Amino acid sequence: TIAYALLLKNIAAEIDLVDIDETRRQGEILDLEDTLSFCSPSIIRGETPKNAGKADIIIIAAGKRQEPGQDRIALLKANKKIIRSILEEVQPINKDAIIIMVTNPVDILTLYAQELINLPRSQIFGSGTFLDTQRLRRLISEKIQIAEQSIHAYVLGEHGDTQFPAWSCARIAGIPLKEFSLSGKDLETMAKKTREKAYEIIKHKGATFYGIAACVAALCRTIIFDQKRVTPISCYLEQFDVCLSIPVVLGQNGIERLLQIPLSEKETEQLKES
């Protein structure tokens, strides 16, 4: 689905698919080829893991999926083995490559990839709470009837059950969000819906596809076109020695700057807890 989003948005010139199931991969390539007539010229093909290591952007989304009611952390044991196998097979990796981790639990596996791959940490990051942030902004938009593109609010921490919105920093045209007639109950409800939406999707259809695909495609666009977009993604935080999501400046070289936004005392504790 990420490949499909990249094609529809005319972001990538070449897309290589790698999968241990080569029959399935070939089926996906043939199906995706049928979209090329409706997009700008692109190439989509199957590739070996070793050749995939030469890519400019390497997206790792393989792994065991969540079962209904299962949290992301429960996937760690199985997916850690899969990620290790993939990262060993794609060696040697292009020294300028950007690696985007999507497999859950994404924060722990991003840190694991950073430990396994001899690249700067700024070139290896996870999709993190980018999608959660967009979910939150959409809920706020629906509540106050202002376009989500005008809403500056972030979900921080783990892409998982300990994530939290940084309400104290949320702004619209520089005006604090709390001035837009939102009650504490409203904020609590929106945070809960944001946190639990993936579980709801998994309960109904088994896995998430479209939102995360659009999210990763947007990350690729930001990198390829060096947009310097401020994006909350899973990155290495030295003070905690883990990967968690905070806003960063993202460009063609990966993470260019971490933005330490001013959190309230409660939010600072929530980040530590996460």
N, C-alpha and C positions, 0 to 999 in steps of 0.2 A: 504493500500500500504506500510505503514511502517512495518507492520507485515511481509509482503511478502519480503521486503528488508532484514529484520533481518534473515529470514529463508534462503534466497539465500546466504547471506554472512556468514552463520553459526556462528552468534554472540550470540544468546540467547538460553539457555537450555530449558526454559519454557516461553511461551507467553500466557497471558490471555487477552481475548477480553471482553470489557464491553460496552454495548450499551443499550440505552433506548428501541430501536427497537430490541427485542430479536429474531424475525423471521429473520430479515436481518443479525443479528450477527451469527445465526446458519448457514445461507447460506455461509457467509464468512468463517466460521470455516471449513465447509465441503469442500469448494473449496480450501482453503489453505492446508488442510490435504493432498490433492493430490500432493502437491509439496514435501512432506516429504521424499518420496522414492528417491528424487534426491538431498537431502541435508544430512548433518550430523544429527544424531538422535536429535530430538527436540520434545517438547510437545506443542500443541496448543489447547486451550480449552476456553469455555465461563466461566465467573466468575461473582460473585456478586460484587457490588462496595465495600462493606465492606471488602471482602477478597482481593480485588485488592489493598486495602490500605496496605497490608502486603508485597507487591512486593519490590524488590530492586530498580527498576526504574519504575516510573509511568509517562506515556506519555499521555498528554491531548491534543487531536486534535479535539474534538467535537465542533460543533458550526455552526452558520449560515455562508454560504459561500458568497464571494464577487460576486456581479452582474457585468456584463460588464460595465466599466466606473466608478464603485463605488470605492472610496478609502477605505482603511482598517479601518480608524477611524469610518466610518459610521456603522460598525458592532458592535461598543462598547456596546450600550444599550442592544441589544438582547443577545450578547455573555457573557456579565457580569453576567446576570441571570443564564445562562447555567453553567458557571464556578463555580459560588457560589453553585449551586445545586450539582454539581459533587463533589466539595471539602467537602461539608457537608456529602455526602453519603459515602465517602471513609474513614471517621474517624472511629476509631483511625488510624493514619498513622504510619507505621514503622518509628521509630526515626532516622534510618540510610538511609531512602529512599532518592533517588534523583528524583526530579520532573522536567520534561522537558515540558515546555509550547510551544505549536505549534499554538493554536487557535489565530486568529487575532482579534483586533490589539495586537500583541504579547507582545509588550513592556509594555503597560498599564495593560494587563491581567497578566503579570508576576509579576508586582508590587502588583496587587490586590491579587494574590495567596499568595505572601509573607506576606501580611497583614492578611490573613485569616488563614494561617497554622502556627502552632507553631514549625517551624523548622528553623535552621540557613539559612540566605539568600543565603549562598554559596551552599545550596542543592536545591535551587529553581531557575531555570533560563529558559530563552526562547531561541528558535532556532535562533532568532535575524537575524543578517546579515551574518551568515555563508554561506547560499546559495547565497546571493548576492555577497559575496566575491569570491566564486567559479565561478560565472557567469563572474565577472570582470576579473579574472585571465585567464579564457578561451578566452575572447575577446582579451586580451593583447597577449596571446600565439599565436592566429591566426594572429595577426598583425605583430609581430616581429619574428615569427617562432622559438620560444623557448618553451620547454615543460612547461605547467602551474605549474607542481610540483616544478620547479626551480624559480618560480616567487613569490616574497614576497610582496604582496600588499593587503590592507584591505579596506573594506567598513565599515564605522563606523556610529554611531548614530541610528536613528530610522530605523526599518524595514518598510520603507514606503517612502513617498515623500520627506522627508528632509534628507535622507541618503546621504552620500558623500564619495568618495574615498580619502584616505589619500595619495595623490600623493607625497607629500614631503618625505614620509617615504618609498615609493616603491623602492625595490631593486632587482637586479638579480646578484647573486655572489658578493654582496656587492657594485655593481655599481648602481648609481642612475638611475631610469627608464628614466629620462629626457635625458640621454645620448644615448638612443637607437632610435634616429631619430623619435620621436613621437611629432607631433605638438600640439599646444594648442587645435586645432579643433579636432584632434584625441582623445585627453583625454576627451574633452567635449562630443564627440559622444559616447565613450565607457561608460562614467558615465550615460548618458541618456538611452542607451540601457539596461544597468544593472538595472537601477531604474524602467524602464517601461516593462521589460520582463514579469513579472507576469500578467500585464494588457493584454499583447498580447496573452498569453496562455489562460487566462480567456475568452477573446473575441472569440477565436477559439473553445475551448472545455469545457468552463464552470468553470473549476477549475484546480489548479496545483496538481499533484500527484507524479510523479516519482522523480523529483529533490529534493523536500522536504523530501520524504521518504528516499532517499539515504543519505541526510544530517543528518536526525535524527538517522538513523542506524549507521552512522559514529560517532555521539556523543555517542551512546550507547557503541560502540566498544572502544572508548577512555576511557570511565568510567570503563567498565568491565575489560579491560586489563591494566588499570592504566597507560596509555600511556604518560601522561603529555604533551599532544599535545597543542600547542598554537592555540586557536580557538576564532574567534570573535562571542560572544554570548551575548544575552541580560541579563545584570546583574545590580544590584543596584549600582548606583553611588552616594555616599554620598553628594558630592558637589552640585548636582542638585536635590537630593531627588526623583529621578525617575530611571527607568530601561532603559538603552540604551546599544548598542553593542560597546564594545571595546575588544581588544585581552585579553584573560585570559589563565592561565595554568589550564587545565582540567584533572582530574584524578579520582581515585576511590571514593574520598570523595566529588566530585563535583568541585566547583571552588576553586582552591588552592591559586591562586594569580592573582591580577589584574595587567596588564602591561600598564603603562601610557606611551604610545609611544610619542616621541617628535613631536608635530604638528606645522605647520606654524601658523602665526598669523591669516590668513584667515580661516584655518581649525579649529582652536580653537574657532573662532566665529561661524563657521558652527555647531560645536558640541553643543555650548550653544544654538543656534537657534533650533537645533533638539530637 
